[in-house]
């Protein structure tokens, strides 16, 4: 009887995981996402946009992005589905820290292409999951 119970539990768990991965892939841990931060300023050629990104387990380092340059990385959703990457941006006297990728927020809005893109501009931070349609997410202040 105990053997049958164990087999039933294992099969049920397997069927549940298959169901989640097919019908709700945005909730399936282990998927890979691409994150990209672009310097979208239109006139800052003499002053780069400085970016530094990290997470609880990774320090991605810093870059000085000229106009049109980008900083990108690929991440895999961890077992606990708790990935969180943040970046600190600095341009001239302006400084802002923001969440570049955060579960569960971005599992939903980046799910179609598994791509989270940010365009940092003079008036704020714009988000896109296809790099065609941009929506202002927040301002510098």
N, C-alpha and C positions, 0 to 999 in steps of 0.2 A: 504494500500500500504506500509506503514512504517513497519508493522508487517512482511509482506512477504520479505521485504528487509533485515530485521534483521535475519529472519530464513535462508535466502539464505547465508548471511555472516557467520553465525554460522556453517552451513553445509559445506560451502566452507573451512572454517578454519579447521574443523574436518577432512575433506578429505585430506587437505594439510598436516596435522600432521601425519595422517596414512601413506600417501605416503612417507614422509621423514623418518619415523621410519622403514618402510619396505625396501625401496630402497636405502636409504643412512643412515644407523643406526649410522655411525660414526659422523654424524652431529646432532644427536638427544640428546639434553641436558637431564640430569637425569640419564644417564648410569653410572655404577660403574666401576672403574679401580683399579687394584692392582699395587702398586709401591713397588719395592724392591731394596735395595742397599746392595750389598754383598762385604765383604772384600775379594778380590781376590788375595791379596798378597801371595807370596809363602814362604817368610821367614821373618815374622815380629812378631814372637811369643812373643818377649820381649817388643815390642813397638806397642800398639794398634792403629788402625785407628780411629780417633775421628770424629764423624759426628754430625751435628746439622741441623735439617730440620724445615722449617716453610713456611707459606704462608701469604697472607694479613690478613687472618682471623683465622689461626690456628698456634700455636707454638707446634710442635710435640716433641720438646725437643732434648736432646743430648744423645749419647751413645758412649761408647768406644768398638769398635769391634775388637775382636781377629781374627786371621786367620780363614776364613771360616764362621764367624758369619755374620748375616744380620740384617737389620733394614727395616721393611716393614709397609705399611699402605694401607688402602682402602679409596678411595675418590669417591664422587659422583659429576658428572659434574653439576655445578650450573645452575640456570635459564638463566644466561647471557652467558653461555659457556665461562667463562673467568678464570677458575682455573689456578693457577700458584703456584707450590711448588718448592722451591729451597733448596739446602743443601750446607753447608760449610764443607769441608773435611780438616782434618789436619793429617799429618803423618810426624814425625820428623820435619824438617825445611820446608817441603812443605805444602802449603795451597792453596785451590782452592774452589771457589764458583761455583755451576753449577745448571742448571734448571733440576730438577728431573722429573717434569711433567709440561708441558705447553701446553695449548690450543692455537692454533690449531695444532701445531707440532705433538703432541702425539696422537691426535684423529685418525690420519691417520696411523702412524706407529705402534701403539699398538692395532689397531682395531680388528684384528682377534681373539685374546684371551683376549683382554682388560687387558693386562699385560705389564707393563713397568719395565724391570729389568736392573740394572746397576751393573757391576762388576768393582770395583776400584782396579787397579793393579799398579805395580811399574812404568809402562810405560804410563799409562793413564786410561781413563774411557771408558769402553766398554758397548754397549747397546744390548739388546736382547728382543724380544717379546715372545720368547718361552723357554729361558734359555738353548737352545741347540746351536743355531747359534749366535755367538757374533761378533759384528763389532765395531772396535775402533771409537769412536765418537770424542774424543779430548785428548790432552796430559795434563800433570800437569801444564806446563808452558804456 
